[in-house]
């Protein structure tokens, strides 16, 4: 998919116009941003906005997250265990201490 982010009033209006005119290419709208389908027409719409946006439009290519890939295993298990904790008021660092779950500092330093 293509993530289109706008940074000015004029760019936001242009994004709204494209989204309203070409609803079939829009996956989701977020106000200042939108996700377009990963089709040639989706790329055309995104790049057209960027070309007329005078630097106020950013376009990024995204891919859906497959949480079951092996590289996300530790984070997925830790998140599931943390959400199943006894007290919702226990912060993650305290929850993870003394367990097999990764510490927040270790997760911040580990690139995926």
C-alpha positions in Angstrom: 0.0 0.0 0.0 1.0 3.6 -0.3 0.8 5.9 2.8 0.2 9.5 1.8 0.8 12.1 4.5 0.1 15.8 4.0 1.7 18.8 5.8 -0.3 21.8 4.6 -3.9 23.0 4.3 -3.7 22.9 0.5 -2.2 19.4 0.5 -4.9 18.2 2.8 -7.6 19.6 0.6 -6.0 18.0 -2.5 -5.9 14.6 -0.6 -9.6 15.0 0.3 -10.4 15.7 -3.3 -8.5 12.7 -4.6 -10.0 10.4 -1.9 -13.5 11.6 -2.7 -13.0 11.3 -6.5 -11.3 8.0 -6.4 -12.8 6.1 -3.5 -12.0 2.7 -5.1 -8.2 3.3 -4.6 -8.5 4.4 -1.0 -8.0 1.7 1.6 -8.4 4.0 4.6 -8.4 7.7 5.4 -6.9 9.3 8.5 -7.5 13.1 8.1 -4.0 14.3 7.2 -3.1 10.9 5.7 -4.5 8.1 3.6 -3.6 4.6 2.5 -4.0 3.9 -1.2 -4.1 0.4 -2.8 -0.8 -1.0 -4.0 -1.8 -0.7 -7.7 -0.4 1.3 -10.5 -3.4 3.7 -10.1 -2.8 4.0 -6.4 0.8 4.9 -7.1 -0.4 7.4 -9.8 -2.7 9.1 -7.3 0.0 9.3 -4.6 2.6 10.5 -6.9 0.3 13.1 -8.5 -0.4 14.5 -5.0 3.4 14.6 -4.3 4.1 16.3 -7.6 1.5 19.1 -6.9 2.2 19.3 -3.2 5.4 21.4 -3.4 7.1 19.4 -0.6 4.0 19.2 1.6 3.2 15.6 0.6 5.1 12.5 1.8 4.6 9.1 0.2 5.8 5.9 1.7 5.3 2.3 0.6 4.0 0.1 3.4 3.3 -3.6 3.8 1.0 -5.3 6.3 2.5 -6.7 9.4 2.5 -10.5 9.7 2.9 -10.8 13.5 3.5 -14.6 13.1 6.9 -14.1 11.3 9.7 -15.5 13.4 11.3 -12.1 13.8 8.2 -10.8 15.8 7.9 -13.9 18.0 9.4 -12.4 21.2 7.4 -9.2 20.9 4.2 -11.1 20.1 4.6 -13.4 23.1 5.5 -10.6 25.4 2.5 -8.5 24.3 0.1 -11.3 24.7 1.4 -12.2 28.2 1.4 -8.5 29.2 -2.2 -8.1 28.1 -3.2 -11.2 30.2 -1.4 -9.9 33.3 -3.3 -10.0 36.7 -3.3 -6.2 37.3 -3.8 -3.7 34.5 -1.8 -1.2 36.5 1.4 -3.1 36.4 3.9 -1.4 34.0 5.6 -3.6 31.5 9.1 -3.1 32.9 8.0 -4.4 36.3 5.9 -7.2 34.7 8.9 -8.4 32.6 11.4 -8.3 35.5 12.5 -11.8 36.5 10.7 -13.5 33.5 11.7 -14.8 30.1 10.0 -11.7 28.5 12.4 -9.2 27.1 13.1 -6.0 29.0 11.9 -2.7 27.4 15.6 -1.6 26.9 16.4 -4.8 25.1 13.5 -4.4 22.8 14.4 -0.7 22.0 17.9 -1.8 21.0 16.9 -4.8 18.8 16.2 -4.0 15.2 13.7 -6.1 13.3 
